[in-house]
Amino acid sequence: MMSVNVPTFLKWAGGKQQLLERYETFLGHASSENAQHYYYERRTEFNHLKLAQRLPKKKMLRKAALFIYLNKACFNGLYRENLLGEFNVPFNGEKEANLFNEDVLRTASRLLQKVELKCSDFRKVDYHKGEVTYFDPPYWTERTTGFTRYTAVDFLKEDQIDLAKLFYRLHLRGNRSLMLSNTDTPLIHHLYGKPQFTLSKIAARRAINSEGTGRGKIYEVLITNFRSAKNEVGGTICPTK
Ligand SMILES: C[S@@+](CC[C@H](N)C(=O)[O-])C[C@H]1O[C@@H](n2cnc3c(N)ncnc32)[C@H](O)[C@@H]1O
């Protein structure tokens, strides 16, 4: 099997590719005031397209291009929505945005031709026994102010519990390639601390966090229903039990 290593073309809170590249394509702006004005105009335009019921192909392309721009020009590459479902992350204050690398975008596009992307609640997915299943849910935090919400819909403690139940059910049904990542917190240890599962602690260097002070080393757990030795995400891995 051939493996292709393509850097991510989006900056992503919690993204698994921890070494974010700097690209040499710049969007010039006369001043940061202009850049700010430009950003908020594009954000409004994006939200109109985002909330539209149906879009012609040209507008869908425009929406995708705006998303890439906003992702690079917004604060910390965060993706968050207000209750109306509008993208509401503020401007990052920089005059120039590193937008994209054409080769990376073309390679990602070529690879994605072979991929079927479905957007659905995790409870409604058809899981197949022979497939590798990786769950990367909104991370659990005990603090109410923590960053767990990406969209207008919250991911609550009940959702974490439902997900853990699903993970266990899939295991019992015979799926032998299950993986899930979440925070290194008591609830997650409680939900997945079963002899059938391996919990591995990963020191993840987060480039993005909703609080400036929260930057730096934080720990995550990788839960598998098989023994995993290799750390794929660049931190140091050590079994927690
Ligand atoms: C930690 S992020 C995953 C990011 C992605 N794996 C990556 O590395 O770029 C969690 C994702 O779960 C999605 N999500 C929230 N609630 C969900 C639900 N009920 N079912 C499925 N996905 C959900 C969020 O929209 C968000 O994209």
The ligand as a Tripos MOL2 file, in Angstrom:
@<TRIPOS>MOLECULE
LIG
   27    29     1     0     0
SMALL
NO_CHARGES

@<TRIPOS>ATOM
      1 C1        -11.9810   17.2470   18.1130 C.3       1 LIG1
      2 S1        -12.9750   17.7220   16.7300 S.3       1 LIG1
      3 C2        -12.4500   16.6110   15.4790 C.3       1 LIG1
      4 C3        -11.5580   17.2600   14.5110 C.3       1 LIG1
      5 C4        -11.0040   16.3730   13.3750 C.3       1 LIG1
      6 N1        -10.9050   14.9940   13.7390 N.3       1 LIG1
      7 C5         -9.6400   16.8880   12.9770 C.2       1 LIG1
      8 O1         -8.6160   16.3950   13.4710 O.co2     1 LIG1
      9 O2         -9.6080   17.8250   12.1780 O.co2     1 LIG1
     10 C6        -14.5660   17.1290   17.1500 C.3       1 LIG1
     11 C7        -15.5930   17.1600   16.0100 C.3       1 LIG1
     12 O3        -16.7960   16.5020   16.4260 O.3       1 LIG1
     13 C8        -17.8880   17.1300   15.7830 C.3       1 LIG1
     14 N2        -19.1440   16.7900   16.5110 N.ar      1 LIG1
     15 C9        -19.7850   17.4980   17.4810 C.ar      1 LIG1
     16 N3        -20.8870   16.8410   17.8930 N.ar      1 LIG1
     17 C10       -20.9670   15.6940   17.1580 C.ar      1 LIG1
     18 C11       -21.8950   14.6110   17.1270 C.ar      1 LIG1
     19 N4        -22.9580   14.5680   17.9540 N.pl3     1 LIG1
     20 N5        -21.6620   13.6000   16.2550 N.ar      1 LIG1
     21 C12       -20.5830   13.6320   15.4280 C.ar      1 LIG1
     22 N6        -19.6590   14.6350   15.4260 N.ar      1 LIG1
     23 C13       -19.8560   15.6510   16.2770 C.ar      1 LIG1
     24 C14       -17.5210   18.5990   15.8650 C.3       1 LIG1
     25 O4        -18.2270   19.3290   14.8970 O.3       1 LIG1
     26 C15       -16.0050   18.5440   15.5800 C.3       1 LIG1
     27 O5        -15.7680   18.6670   14.2010 O.3       1 LIG1
@<TRIPOS>BOND
     1     1     2 1
     2     2     3 1
     3     2    10 1
     4     3     4 1
     5     4     5 1
     6     5     6 1
     7     5     7 1
     8     7     8 2
     9     7     9 1
    10    10    11 1
    11    11    12 1
    12    11    26 1
    13    12    13 1
    14    13    14 1
    15    13    24 1
    16    14    15 ar
    17    14    23 ar
    18    15    16 ar
    19    16    17 ar
    20    17    18 ar
    21    17    23 ar
    22    18    19 1
    23    18    20 ar
    24    20    21 ar
    25    21    22 ar
    26    22    23 ar
    27    24    25 1
    28    24    26 1
    29    26    27 1
@<TRIPOS>SUBSTRUCTURE
     1 LIG1         1 GROUP 0 **** ****
